[in-house]
């Protein structure tokens, strides 16, 4: 009876709008994987139509077990847990540079035969929590003009930038951009003076240029041929037989769908035209089968989710929790921007998952873990309000 009351109290203190909006998108995305992955399952995996659906469902079950576990951990305990998690994620990403499995030109997978994991996805929540804890730890000193801040700032920069650098060396440009974007948003919004931020950025630019020139000198290139080719993204249908093939077929899928769609399971572009249509290009299949009207509801869902997380960031009195929420909102937004920006040929196609809709293990787990952390912060925020009253 007591355990039931605890569950009821936990659910009552959660952000239910955020929870149900996320859940609806997850359910929709999971059901869509059945139709989007059907050809891939039969032809490439030599399995039945539901192969990827059941694999994704298994991942979701494991992720929601983690979700319920994280809800019980107070965010003040993250200081004790973070060193172990940080070192584990760091070691895995270092390992990838030497032993990573190459997938579409990037060495970003560890293949354990029974499961493949992408450690760079785990770097995102680790980076967010690390920066939030650093800002909380050094807040008083960073806002004290009589203190020297150089060592603290370089410690923050060093621990944060190691992840995007390692992922860049894994040749995973899309994930490296998202990691760097998360860092920049949190760093620029952090409790560091504008003068010190500007100085730090100038120094980082100089170090970055030196690093890239050194890389060019030793390896003969900075970006691989696969990465370089993706910058030729303008007017993709004029390059249909080359670099524009994938994006142009996404355009055709969206155009086929029109306002109301061709019908569930009736996509033609998923048959060999769009590679792995259930992962990075999943929105094109959704738009083809469901039409623009239904697809536009996805954007409303995204807006609601981002608004609820950012609203919590501004409301909570806890500095650590403010920055975690801001980091999670940035993380989700950048994934939407980079995925759909590439699909609509607004930016180079870099191959990152679309939140809640793409098939994937490591990304799905990381996304649900970050949402669990946000819900834990909302529970603590509700308790803060009770104490104040």
C-alpha contacts under 8 A as a table, 3 or more apart, distances in Angstrom:
res1	aa1	res2	aa2	distance
1	X	4	X	5.13
1	X	5	X	6.35
2	X	5	X	5.07
2	X	6	X	6.25
3	X	6	X	5.03
3	X	7	X	6.25
4	X	7	X	5.10
4	X	8	X	6.12
5	X	8	X	4.98
5	X	9	X	6.03
6	X	9	X	5.03
6	X	10	X	6.04
7	X	10	X	5.08
7	X	11	X	6.16
8	X	11	X	5.23
8	X	12	X	6.09
9	X	12	X	5.00
9	X	13	X	6.28
10	X	13	X	5.26
10	X	14	X	6.41
10	X	379	X	7.09
11	X	14	X	5.18
11	X	16	X	7.83
12	X	16	X	7.94
13	X	378	X	6.92
13	X	379	X	4.90
13	X	382	X	6.15
14	X	19	X	7.65
14	X	375	X	5.62
14	X	376	X	7.45
14	X	378	X	5.89
14	X	379	X	5.56
15	X	18	X	5.44
15	X	19	X	6.14
15	X	375	X	6.41
15	X	378	X	6.38
16	X	19	X	4.80
16	X	20	X	5.93
17	X	20	X	5.48
17	X	21	X	5.98
17	X	308	X	7.81
18	X	21	X	5.31
18	X	22	X	6.02
18	X	304	X	7.30
18	X	305	X	5.60
18	X	308	X	6.27
18	X	309	X	7.83
19	X	22	X	5.30
19	X	23	X	6.06
20	X	23	X	4.83
20	X	24	X	6.02
21	X	24	X	5.26
21	X	25	X	6.38
21	X	301	X	6.22
21	X	304	X	7.47
21	X	305	X	6.92
22	X	25	X	5.25
22	X	26	X	6.13
22	X	301	X	7.68
22	X	305	X	7.07
22	X	356	X	7.46
23	X	26	X	5.01
23	X	27	X	6.09
24	X	27	X	5.19
24	X	28	X	6.06
25	X	28	X	5.07
25	X	29	X	5.92
25	X	298	X	7.42
25	X	301	X	7.33
25	X	356	X	5.78
25	X	357	X	7.03
26	X	29	X	5.06
26	X	30	X	6.01
26	X	356	X	4.90
26	X	357	X	6.51
27	X	30	X	5.11
27	X	31	X	6.18
28	X	31	X	5.31
28	X	32	X	6.09
28	X	357	X	7.41
29	X	32	X	5.04
29	X	33	X	6.32
29	X	356	X	6.01
29	X	357	X	4.05
29	X	358	X	6.83
30	X	33	X	5.22
30	X	34	X	7.30
30	X	53	X	6.69
30	X	56	X	7.18
30	X	57	X	7.30
30	X	357	X	6.86
30	X	359	X	7.71
31	X	34	X	5.67
31	X	35	X	7.69
31	X	53	X	7.44
32	X	35	X	5.62
32	X	36	X	6.10
32	X	286	X	7.31
32	X	357	X	7.83
33	X	36	X	4.96
33	X	37	X	5.56
33	X	38	X	7.97
33	X	52	X	7.04
33	X	53	X	5.82
33	X	278	X	5.80
33	X	357	X	7.99
33	X	358	X	7.70
33	X	359	X	6.78
34	X	37	X	5.70
34	X	38	X	6.05
34	X	49	X	6.82
34	X	50	X	5.84
34	X	52	X	7.12
34	X	53	X	5.44
35	X	38	X	5.30
35	X	264	X	7.31
35	X	265	X	5.16
36	X	39	X	7.63
36	X	265	X	7.67
36	X	270	X	6.55
36	X	277	X	5.89
36	X	278	X	5.02
36	X	282	X	7.03
36	X	285	X	6.41
36	X	286	X	8.00
37	X	40	X	5.20
37	X	41	X	5.93
37	X	49	X	7.48
37	X	52	X	6.57
37	X	53	X	7.96
37	X	270	X	7.85
37	X	276	X	7.37
37	X	277	X	6.54
37	X	278	X	5.17
38	X	41	X	5.20
38	X	42	X	6.38
38	X	48	X	7.92
38	X	49	X	4.83
38	X	50	X	7.13
39	X	42	X	5.37
39	X	43	X	5.91
39	X	44	X	7.79
39	X	49	X	7.54
39	X	270	X	6.97
39	X	271	X	6.12
39	X	272	X	7.92
40	X	43	X	5.40
40	X	44	X	5.15
40	X	45	X	6.49
40	X	276	X	6.79
41	X	44	X	5.89
41	X	45	X	4.87
41	X	46	X	6.17
41	X	47	X	5.43
41	X	48	X	6.22
41	X	49	X	5.76
41	X	50	X	7.40
41	X	51	X	5.86
41	X	52	X	6.61
42	X	45	X	5.91
42	X	46	X	4.78
42	X	47	X	5.03
42	X	48	X	5.72
42	X	49	X	6.23
43	X	46	X	5.44
43	X	47	X	7.76
47	X	51	X	6.04
48	X	51	X	5.57
49	X	52	X	7.75
50	X	53	X	5.01
50	X	54	X	6.10
51	X	54	X	5.61
51	X	55	X	6.39
52	X	55	X	4.98
52	X	56	X	5.99
52	X	359	X	7.72
53	X	56	X	5.19
53	X	57	X	6.03
54	X	57	X	4.84
54	X	58	X	6.10
55	X	58	X	5.19
55	X	59	X	6.42
56	X	59	X	5.00
56	X	60	X	6.19
56	X	359	X	6.41
56	X	360	X	6.78
56	X	361	X	7.01
57	X	60	X	4.98
57	X	61	X	6.22
58	X	61	X	5.18
58	X	62	X	6.36
59	X	62	X	5.21
59	X	63	X	6.04
59	X	361	X	5.91
59	X	364	X	7.46
59	X	365	X	7.20
60	X	63	X	4.86
60	X	64	X	6.04
60	X	364	X	7.29
60	X	365	X	7.38
61	X	64	X	5.24
61	X	65	X	6.33
62	X	65	X	5.15
62	X	66	X	6.45
62	X	365	X	7.91
63	X	66	X	5.05
63	X	67	X	6.12
63	X	364	X	7.43
63	X	365	X	5.13
63	X	368	X	6.29
63	X	369	X	7.18
64	X	67	X	4.55
64	X	68	X	6.26
64	X	368	X	7.23
65	X	68	X	5.38
65	X	69	X	6.34
66	X	69	X	5.01
66	X	70	X	6.06
66	X	369	X	6.84
67	X	70	X	5.28
67	X	71	X	6.32
67	X	368	X	6.58
67	X	369	X	5.89
67	X	371	X	7.90
67	X	372	X	5.11
68	X	71	X	5.21
68	X	72	X	7.02
68	X	372	X	7.51
69	X	72	X	5.65
69	X	73	X	7.16
70	X	73	X	5.29
70	X	369	X	7.44
70	X	372	X	6.11
70	X	373	X	6.60
70	X	376	X	7.34
71	X	74	X	7.78
71	X	372	X	6.05
71	X	373	X	6.89
71	X	375	X	6.90
71	X	376	X	5.02
72	X	376	X	7.43
73	X	77	X	6.89
73	X	376	X	7.62
74	X	77	X	5.65
74	X	78	X	7.57
74	X	376	X	7.20
74	X	380	X	7.87
75	X	78	X	5.36
75	X	321	X	7.68
75	X	373	X	7.91
75	X	376	X	7.48
75	X	377	X	7.23
76	X	79	X	6.56
77	X	80	X	5.62
77	X	81	X	6.68
78	X	81	X	4.99
78	X	82	X	5.58
78	X	129	X	7.96
79	X	82	X	5.53
79	X	83	X	7.45
79	X	133	X	7.18
80	X	83	X	6.81
81	X	84	X	5.87
81	X	85	X	6.51
82	X	85	X	5.06
82	X	86	X	5.70
82	X	126	X	7.66
82	X	129	X	7.89
82	X	130	X	7.30
83	X	86	X	5.09
83	X	87	X	6.08
84	X	87	X	5.41
84	X	88	X	6.14
85	X	88	X	5.13
85	X	89	X	6.14
85	X	126	X	7.33
86	X	89	X	5.32
86	X	90	X	6.03
86	X	126	X	6.31
87	X	90	X	4.99
87	X	91	X	6.05
88	X	91	X	5.28
88	X	92	X	6.26
89	X	92	X	5.17
89	X	93	X	6.24
89	X	119	X	6.38
89	X	120	X	7.89
89	X	122	X	6.62
89	X	123	X	6.27
89	X	126	X	7.90
90	X	93	X	5.25
90	X	94	X	6.16
90	X	123	X	7.80
90	X	163	X	7.34
91	X	94	X	5.04
91	X	95	X	6.08
92	X	95	X	5.07
92	X	96	X	6.42
92	X	119	X	6.12
93	X	96	X	5.13
93	X	97	X	6.94
93	X	108	X	7.97
93	X	119	X	5.95
93	X	120	X	6.50
93	X	163	X	7.87
93	X	166	X	6.56
93	X	167	X	7.17
94	X	97	X	5.60
94	X	98	X	7.37
94	X	166	X	6.79
95	X	98	X	5.56
95	X	99	X	5.89
95	X	100	X	6.94
96	X	99	X	5.00
96	X	100	X	3.95
96	X	101	X	7.61
96	X	107	X	6.33
96	X	108	X	6.06
96	X	109	X	7.03
96	X	110	X	7.06
96	X	170	X	6.83
97	X	100	X	5.98
97	X	107	X	6.75
97	X	108	X	7.94
97	X	166	X	7.54
97	X	169	X	6.72
97	X	170	X	5.52
99	X	107	X	7.85
99	X	110	X	7.90
100	X	107	X	4.63
100	X	108	X	5.63
100	X	109	X	5.48
100	X	110	X	5.75
100	X	170	X	7.88
101	X	106	X	7.87
101	X	107	X	5.17
101	X	108	X	6.40
101	X	109	X	5.06
101	X	110	X	6.01
101	X	111	X	6.73
102	X	105	X	5.79
102	X	106	X	5.18
102	X	107	X	4.27
102	X	108	X	6.72
102	X	109	X	7.00
103	X	106	X	5.31
103	X	107	X	6.39
103	X	108	X	7.28
103	X	109	X	7.38
105	X	171	X	6.96
105	X	224	X	7.93
105	X	226	X	6.55
106	X	170	X	5.83
106	X	171	X	4.69
106	X	172	X	5.24
107	X	170	X	4.95
107	X	171	X	6.39
107	X	172	X	7.35
108	X	118	X	5.93
108	X	119	X	7.34
108	X	120	X	7.08
108	X	167	X	7.58
108	X	170	X	5.81
108	X	171	X	7.71
108	X	172	X	6.80
109	X	116	X	6.48
109	X	117	X	5.72
109	X	118	X	4.80
109	X	119	X	7.27
110	X	116	X	5.62
110	X	117	X	5.35
110	X	118	X	6.40
110	X	119	X	7.83
111	X	114	X	7.86
111	X	115	X	6.35
111	X	116	X	4.52
111	X	117	X	6.71
112	X	115	X	5.25
112	X	116	X	5.81
112	X	117	X	7.95
113	X	116	X	6.99
117	X	361	X	7.12
117	X	362	X	5.77
118	X	121	X	5.90
118	X	122	X	7.56
118	X	362	X	5.67
118	X	363	X	7.88
119	X	122	X	5.21
119	X	123	X	6.61
119	X	362	X	7.37
120	X	123	X	5.02
120	X	124	X	7.14
120	X	163	X	7.77
120	X	167	X	6.42
120	X	175	X	7.19
121	X	124	X	5.72
121	X	125	X	7.94
121	X	175	X	7.76
121	X	362	X	6.01
121	X	363	X	5.58
121	X	366	X	6.43
122	X	125	X	6.08
122	X	126	X	6.42
122	X	362	X	7.18
122	X	363	X	7.78
122	X	366	X	5.94
123	X	126	X	4.98
123	X	127	X	5.83
123	X	163	X	6.51
123	X	179	X	7.85
124	X	127	X	5.19
124	X	128	X	6.33
124	X	179	X	6.20
124	X	331	X	7.46
124	X	366	X	7.74
125	X	128	X	5.04
125	X	129	X	6.20
125	X	328	X	7.58
125	X	366	X	6.79
125	X	369	X	7.91
125	X	370	X	6.31
126	X	129	X	5.39
126	X	130	X	5.97
127	X	130	X	5.07
127	X	131	X	6.17
127	X	160	X	6.19
127	X	163	X	7.71
127	X	179	X	7.81
127	X	183	X	7.57
128	X	131	X	5.49
128	X	132	X	6.28
128	X	182	X	7.37
128	X	183	X	7.77
128	X	323	X	7.76
128	X	324	X	5.93
128	X	327	X	5.42
128	X	328	X	7.14
129	X	132	X	5.08
129	X	133	X	6.12
129	X	324	X	5.93
130	X	133	X	5.26
130	X	134	X	6.17
130	X	160	X	7.54
131	X	134	X	5.01
131	X	135	X	6.16
131	X	156	X	7.08
131	X	160	X	7.04
131	X	183	X	7.95
131	X	186	X	7.34
131	X	323	X	7.79
132	X	135	X	5.25
132	X	136	X	6.24
132	X	319	X	7.77
132	X	320	X	5.06
132	X	321	X	7.31
132	X	322	X	7.95
132	X	323	X	5.14
132	X	324	X	5.73
133	X	136	X	5.02
133	X	137	X	5.98
133	X	320	X	5.88
134	X	137	X	5.05
134	X	138	X	6.06
134	X	156	X	6.74
135	X	138	X	5.33
135	X	139	X	5.40
135	X	190	X	6.74
135	X	191	X	6.75
135	X	319	X	7.88
135	X	320	X	7.19
136	X	139	X	5.27
136	X	319	X	6.05
136	X	320	X	5.45
137	X	140	X	7.89
138	X	141	X	5.33
138	X	142	X	5.80
138	X	152	X	7.40
139	X	142	X	5.17
139	X	143	X	6.10
139	X	191	X	6.26
140	X	143	X	5.33
140	X	144	X	6.13
141	X	144	X	5.04
141	X	145	X	7.97
141	X	147	X	6.17
141	X	149	X	7.44
142	X	145	X	7.39
142	X	147	X	7.33
142	X	149	X	6.21
142	X	191	X	6.34
142	X	192	X	5.88
142	X	193	X	7.88
143	X	191	X	6.47
143	X	192	X	6.86
143	X	193	X	7.61
144	X	147	X	5.66
145	X	148	X	7.72
148	X	151	X	7.68
149	X	152	X	5.39
149	X	153	X	6.06
150	X	153	X	5.21
150	X	154	X	6.14
151	X	154	X	5.25
151	X	155	X	6.05
152	X	155	X	5.09
152	X	156	X	6.28
153	X	156	X	5.08
153	X	157	X	6.17
154	X	157	X	4.87
154	X	158	X	5.85
155	X	158	X	5.15
155	X	159	X	6.15
156	X	159	X	5.50
156	X	160	X	6.04
157	X	160	X	5.21
157	X	161	X	5.79
158	X	161	X	5.56
158	X	162	X	6.20
159	X	162	X	5.92
159	X	163	X	7.97
160	X	163	X	6.43
160	X	183	X	6.85
161	X	164	X	5.60
161	X	165	X	6.23
161	X	180	X	7.28
161	X	183	X	7.55
162	X	165	X	5.22
162	X	166	X	6.10
163	X	166	X	5.24
163	X	167	X	6.18
163	X	176	X	7.87
163	X	179	X	7.24
164	X	167	X	5.10
164	X	168	X	5.96
164	X	175	X	7.74
164	X	176	X	4.66
164	X	177	X	7.29
164	X	179	X	5.43
164	X	180	X	5.74
165	X	168	X	5.07
165	X	169	X	6.29
165	X	176	X	7.15
166	X	169	X	5.07
166	X	170	X	6.37
167	X	170	X	4.87
167	X	171	X	6.68
167	X	172	X	5.86
167	X	173	X	7.46
167	X	175	X	6.97
167	X	176	X	5.40
168	X	171	X	5.11
168	X	172	X	5.57
168	X	173	X	5.68
168	X	175	X	7.96
168	X	176	X	5.33
169	X	172	X	7.47
171	X	223	X	7.64
171	X	224	X	7.49
172	X	175	X	5.78
172	X	176	X	6.25
173	X	176	X	5.05
173	X	177	X	6.10
173	X	227	X	7.50
173	X	350	X	6.64
174	X	177	X	5.23
174	X	178	X	6.43
174	X	338	X	7.47
174	X	350	X	4.86
174	X	351	X	6.41
174	X	352	X	6.13
175	X	178	X	5.10
175	X	179	X	6.17
175	X	352	X	6.83
176	X	179	X	5.13
176	X	180	X	6.08
177	X	180	X	5.10
177	X	181	X	5.93
178	X	181	X	4.89
178	X	182	X	6.15
178	X	331	X	7.07
178	X	334	X	6.10
178	X	335	X	7.08
179	X	182	X	5.21
179	X	183	X	6.30
180	X	183	X	5.03
180	X	184	X	6.15
181	X	184	X	5.11
181	X	185	X	6.23
181	X	330	X	7.89
181	X	334	X	7.49
182	X	185	X	5.40
182	X	186	X	6.28
182	X	327	X	6.22
182	X	330	X	6.02
182	X	331	X	6.18
183	X	186	X	5.37
183	X	187	X	5.83
184	X	187	X	5.03
184	X	188	X	5.88
185	X	188	X	5.38
185	X	189	X	6.16
185	X	327	X	7.67
185	X	330	X	7.41
186	X	189	X	5.13
186	X	190	X	5.79
186	X	323	X	6.98
186	X	326	X	7.36
186	X	327	X	6.49
187	X	190	X	5.02
187	X	192	X	7.97
187	X	197	X	7.84
188	X	192	X	7.90
188	X	197	X	6.89
192	X	196	X	6.57
192	X	197	X	6.49
193	X	196	X	5.31
193	X	197	X	6.24
194	X	197	X	5.01
194	X	198	X	6.12
195	X	198	X	5.23
195	X	199	X	6.18
196	X	199	X	5.01
196	X	200	X	5.99
197	X	200	X	5.12
197	X	201	X	6.17
198	X	201	X	5.21
198	X	202	X	6.29
199	X	202	X	5.27
199	X	203	X	6.33
200	X	203	X	5.19
200	X	204	X	6.10
201	X	204	X	4.97
201	X	205	X	6.10
202	X	205	X	5.15
202	X	206	X	6.39
203	X	206	X	5.16
203	X	207	X	6.18
204	X	207	X	5.00
204	X	208	X	5.83
205	X	208	X	4.96
205	X	209	X	6.15
206	X	209	X	5.22
206	X	210	X	6.29
207	X	210	X	5.13
207	X	211	X	6.04
208	X	211	X	5.00
208	X	212	X	6.13
209	X	212	X	5.17
209	X	213	X	6.12
210	X	213	X	5.18
210	X	214	X	6.10
211	X	214	X	5.09
211	X	215	X	6.16
212	X	215	X	4.97
212	X	216	X	6.09
212	X	222	X	6.51
213	X	216	X	4.95
213	X	217	X	6.11
214	X	217	X	5.03
214	X	218	X	6.30
215	X	218	X	5.33
215	X	219	X	5.83
215	X	220	X	7.31
215	X	221	X	7.02
215	X	222	X	6.31
216	X	219	X	5.46
216	X	220	X	4.69
216	X	221	X	4.71
216	X	222	X	5.47
217	X	220	X	5.60
217	X	221	X	7.72
219	X	222	X	7.69
221	X	224	X	6.84
223	X	226	X	7.98
223	X	227	X	5.80
223	X	228	X	6.01
224	X	227	X	5.19
224	X	228	X	6.13
225	X	228	X	5.06
225	X	229	X	6.05
226	X	229	X	5.34
226	X	230	X	6.74
227	X	230	X	5.43
227	X	231	X	7.37
227	X	350	X	7.91
228	X	231	X	5.68
228	X	232	X	7.77
229	X	232	X	5.71
229	X	243	X	6.55
230	X	233	X	6.06
230	X	243	X	6.75
230	X	348	X	5.38
230	X	349	X	6.05
230	X	350	X	7.33
231	X	347	X	7.84
231	X	348	X	5.18
231	X	349	X	7.91
232	X	243	X	6.78
232	X	244	X	7.96
232	X	348	X	7.33
233	X	236	X	5.77
233	X	243	X	7.18
233	X	244	X	6.57
233	X	345	X	5.91
233	X	346	X	7.85
233	X	347	X	6.99
233	X	348	X	5.59
233	X	349	X	7.43
234	X	345	X	6.34
234	X	346	X	7.67
235	X	238	X	5.89
235	X	239	X	7.47
235	X	244	X	7.61
235	X	345	X	7.43
236	X	239	X	5.29
236	X	240	X	6.41
236	X	243	X	7.10
236	X	244	X	3.91
236	X	245	X	6.95
236	X	247	X	6.31
236	X	248	X	5.49
236	X	345	X	7.22
237	X	240	X	4.85
237	X	244	X	5.74
237	X	245	X	7.02
237	X	247	X	7.77
237	X	248	X	4.92
238	X	244	X	7.20
239	X	242	X	5.27
239	X	243	X	5.97
239	X	244	X	4.80
239	X	245	X	6.79
240	X	243	X	6.89
240	X	244	X	4.88
240	X	245	X	4.39
240	X	248	X	6.57
241	X	244	X	7.05
241	X	245	X	5.82
242	X	245	X	5.87
243	X	246	X	7.56
244	X	247	X	5.59
244	X	248	X	5.71
245	X	248	X	5.35
245	X	249	X	6.23
246	X	249	X	5.35
246	X	250	X	6.42
246	X	273	X	7.41
246	X	274	X	5.78
246	X	275	X	7.26
247	X	250	X	4.92
247	X	251	X	6.32
247	X	342	X	7.78
247	X	343	X	5.77
247	X	344	X	7.23
247	X	345	X	6.92
248	X	251	X	4.97
248	X	252	X	6.31
249	X	252	X	4.90
249	X	253	X	6.17
249	X	269	X	6.79
249	X	273	X	6.34
249	X	274	X	6.27
250	X	253	X	5.01
250	X	254	X	6.28
250	X	269	X	7.66
250	X	274	X	7.01
250	X	281	X	7.33
250	X	284	X	5.25
250	X	285	X	7.84
250	X	343	X	6.88
251	X	254	X	5.21
251	X	255	X	6.08
251	X	284	X	7.46
251	X	344	X	7.50
252	X	255	X	5.04
252	X	256	X	5.99
252	X	269	X	7.69
253	X	256	X	5.06
253	X	257	X	6.36
253	X	267	X	7.56
253	X	268	X	7.66
253	X	269	X	5.85
253	X	284	X	5.80
253	X	285	X	6.50
253	X	287	X	7.14
253	X	288	X	5.00
254	X	257	X	5.19
254	X	258	X	6.68
254	X	284	X	5.69
254	X	285	X	7.51
254	X	287	X	5.27
254	X	288	X	4.94
254	X	291	X	7.52
254	X	292	X	7.86
255	X	258	X	5.46
255	X	288	X	7.18
256	X	261	X	7.27
256	X	262	X	7.13
256	X	288	X	5.72
257	X	260	X	6.49
257	X	261	X	3.91
257	X	262	X	5.46
257	X	287	X	5.79
257	X	288	X	3.71
257	X	289	X	5.84
257	X	290	X	6.68
257	X	291	X	4.68
257	X	292	X	7.12
258	X	261	X	5.64
258	X	287	X	7.92
258	X	288	X	7.22
258	X	291	X	5.28
258	X	292	X	6.13
259	X	291	X	4.65
259	X	292	X	4.71
259	X	293	X	5.59
260	X	290	X	5.92
260	X	291	X	4.15
260	X	292	X	6.47
260	X	293	X	6.33
260	X	294	X	7.43
261	X	287	X	6.78
261	X	288	X	5.39
261	X	289	X	4.61
261	X	290	X	4.26
261	X	291	X	3.64
261	X	292	X	7.30
262	X	266	X	6.06
262	X	267	X	6.85
262	X	288	X	6.28
262	X	289	X	4.91
262	X	290	X	6.79
262	X	291	X	7.32
263	X	266	X	5.44
263	X	267	X	7.54
263	X	288	X	7.99
263	X	289	X	4.77
263	X	290	X	6.17
264	X	267	X	7.51
264	X	289	X	5.22
264	X	290	X	6.77
265	X	289	X	6.85
266	X	289	X	6.37
267	X	270	X	6.13
267	X	271	X	7.95
267	X	285	X	6.58
267	X	288	X	6.16
267	X	289	X	5.72
268	X	271	X	5.78
269	X	272	X	6.97
269	X	273	X	5.16
269	X	274	X	5.99
269	X	285	X	7.38
270	X	273	X	5.99
270	X	274	X	5.54
270	X	275	X	7.62
270	X	277	X	5.88
270	X	285	X	6.94
271	X	274	X	7.16
272	X	275	X	6.36
274	X	277	X	5.63
274	X	281	X	7.47
276	X	279	X	5.86
276	X	280	X	7.42
276	X	281	X	7.32
277	X	280	X	6.85
277	X	281	X	5.14
277	X	282	X	5.16
277	X	284	X	7.92
277	X	285	X	6.89
278	X	281	X	6.61
278	X	282	X	4.83
278	X	358	X	6.01
278	X	359	X	5.78
279	X	282	X	5.50
279	X	353	X	6.18
279	X	354	X	7.73
279	X	358	X	4.63
279	X	359	X	5.01
279	X	360	X	7.00
280	X	283	X	7.97
280	X	339	X	6.89
280	X	351	X	5.59
280	X	352	X	5.77
280	X	353	X	4.89
280	X	354	X	6.42
280	X	358	X	6.37
281	X	284	X	5.79
281	X	285	X	7.34
281	X	339	X	7.98
281	X	343	X	6.97
282	X	285	X	5.40
282	X	286	X	6.38
282	X	354	X	7.63
282	X	357	X	7.03
282	X	358	X	6.05
283	X	286	X	4.93
283	X	287	X	6.05
283	X	340	X	7.97
283	X	354	X	7.83
283	X	357	X	7.77
284	X	287	X	5.15
284	X	288	X	6.14
284	X	343	X	7.91
285	X	288	X	5.01
285	X	289	X	6.13
286	X	289	X	5.40
286	X	290	X	5.69
286	X	291	X	7.40
286	X	295	X	6.78
287	X	290	X	5.30
287	X	291	X	4.75
287	X	292	X	5.84
287	X	294	X	7.80
287	X	295	X	5.67
288	X	291	X	5.64
290	X	293	X	7.66
290	X	294	X	5.81
290	X	295	X	6.60
291	X	294	X	5.84
291	X	295	X	6.15
292	X	295	X	4.94
292	X	296	X	5.85
293	X	296	X	5.40
293	X	297	X	7.07
294	X	297	X	5.44
294	X	298	X	7.46
295	X	298	X	5.50
295	X	299	X	7.47
296	X	299	X	5.38
296	X	300	X	6.82
297	X	300	X	5.01
297	X	301	X	6.33
298	X	301	X	5.01
298	X	302	X	6.30
299	X	302	X	4.95
299	X	303	X	6.17
300	X	303	X	5.09
300	X	304	X	6.23
301	X	304	X	5.17
301	X	305	X	6.26
302	X	305	X	5.16
302	X	306	X	6.14
303	X	306	X	5.26
303	X	307	X	5.92
304	X	307	X	5.13
304	X	308	X	6.13
305	X	308	X	5.31
305	X	309	X	6.33
306	X	309	X	5.27
306	X	310	X	6.09
306	X	329	X	5.62
306	X	332	X	7.74
306	X	333	X	7.45
307	X	310	X	5.22
307	X	311	X	5.86
308	X	311	X	5.06
308	X	312	X	6.23
309	X	312	X	5.20
309	X	313	X	6.30
309	X	325	X	5.89
309	X	326	X	7.37
309	X	328	X	7.71
309	X	329	X	6.15
309	X	374	X	7.18
310	X	313	X	4.85
310	X	314	X	6.45
310	X	325	X	6.49
310	X	326	X	6.14
310	X	329	X	6.53
311	X	314	X	5.31
311	X	315	X	6.29
312	X	315	X	5.01
312	X	316	X	5.99
312	X	322	X	7.52
312	X	325	X	7.04
312	X	378	X	6.98
313	X	316	X	5.93
313	X	321	X	7.01
313	X	322	X	4.38
313	X	323	X	7.00
313	X	324	X	7.86
313	X	325	X	5.20
313	X	326	X	6.02
314	X	322	X	6.65
316	X	319	X	7.76
316	X	321	X	6.97
316	X	322	X	6.29
316	X	381	X	5.67
317	X	322	X	7.50
317	X	381	X	7.74
318	X	321	X	5.38
318	X	322	X	6.27
319	X	322	X	5.10
319	X	323	X	6.57
320	X	323	X	5.57
320	X	324	X	6.37
321	X	324	X	5.01
321	X	325	X	6.17
321	X	377	X	6.27
322	X	325	X	5.43
322	X	326	X	6.31
323	X	326	X	4.99
323	X	327	X	5.98
324	X	327	X	5.03
324	X	328	X	6.17
324	X	374	X	7.67
325	X	328	X	5.12
325	X	329	X	6.18
325	X	374	X	6.21
326	X	329	X	5.23
326	X	330	X	6.17
327	X	330	X	5.05
327	X	331	X	6.05
328	X	331	X	4.93
328	X	332	X	6.28
328	X	370	X	6.43
328	X	371	X	7.78
328	X	374	X	7.83
329	X	332	X	5.33
329	X	333	X	6.04
330	X	333	X	5.06
330	X	334	X	5.93
331	X	334	X	5.40
331	X	335	X	6.39
332	X	335	X	5.28
332	X	336	X	6.40
332	X	355	X	6.72
333	X	336	X	5.16
333	X	337	X	6.09
334	X	337	X	4.92
334	X	338	X	5.89
335	X	338	X	5.34
335	X	339	X	5.89
335	X	352	X	6.74
335	X	353	X	6.83
335	X	354	X	6.18
335	X	355	X	6.75
336	X	339	X	5.33
336	X	340	X	5.90
336	X	341	X	7.86
336	X	354	X	5.83
336	X	355	X	6.72
337	X	340	X	5.55
337	X	341	X	5.40
338	X	341	X	5.10
338	X	342	X	6.02
338	X	347	X	7.53
338	X	349	X	7.72
338	X	350	X	7.41
338	X	352	X	7.06
339	X	342	X	5.45
339	X	343	X	6.30
339	X	349	X	7.36
339	X	350	X	7.52
339	X	351	X	6.75
339	X	352	X	5.69
339	X	353	X	6.52
339	X	354	X	5.96
340	X	343	X	4.81
340	X	344	X	6.00
340	X	354	X	7.80
341	X	344	X	5.34
341	X	345	X	6.12
341	X	346	X	4.98
341	X	347	X	5.37
341	X	348	X	7.66
341	X	349	X	7.57
342	X	345	X	4.96
342	X	346	X	5.95
342	X	347	X	5.02
342	X	348	X	5.22
342	X	349	X	4.03
342	X	350	X	6.80
342	X	351	X	8.00
343	X	346	X	7.71
343	X	349	X	6.57
344	X	347	X	7.86
345	X	348	X	6.65
345	X	349	X	7.28
353	X	357	X	7.95
353	X	358	X	5.50
353	X	359	X	7.72
353	X	360	X	7.71
353	X	363	X	7.40
354	X	357	X	5.75
354	X	358	X	5.27
355	X	358	X	6.52
355	X	364	X	7.92
355	X	367	X	7.53
356	X	364	X	7.42
359	X	364	X	7.81
360	X	363	X	5.88
360	X	364	X	5.86
361	X	364	X	5.28
361	X	365	X	6.15
362	X	365	X	5.23
362	X	366	X	6.14
363	X	366	X	5.10
363	X	367	X	5.99
364	X	367	X	5.13
364	X	368	X	6.19
365	X	368	X	5.36
365	X	369	X	6.06
366	X	369	X	5.05
366	X	370	X	6.23
367	X	370	X	5.27
367	X	371	X	6.34
368	X	371	X	4.98
368	X	372	X	6.10
369	X	372	X	5.01
369	X	373	X	6.31
370	X	373	X	5.03
370	X	374	X	6.32
371	X	374	X	5.01
371	X	375	X	6.21
372	X	375	X	5.02
372	X	376	X	6.14
373	X	376	X	5.00
373	X	377	X	6.24
374	X	377	X	4.99
374	X	378	X	6.28
375	X	378	X	4.91
375	X	379	X	6.26
376	X	379	X	5.04
376	X	380	X	6.32
377	X	380	X	5.04
377	X	381	X	6.05
378	X	381	X	4.84
378	X	382	X	6.18
379	X	382	X	5.20
379	X	383	X	6.38
380	X	383	X	5.02
380	X	384	X	6.11
381	X	384	X	4.92
381	X	385	X	6.40
382	X	385	X	5.21
382	X	386	X	6.45
383	X	386	X	5.02
383	X	387	X	6.28
384	X	387	X	5.23
384	X	388	X	6.23
385	X	388	X	5.11
385	X	389	X	6.27
386	X	389	X	5.21
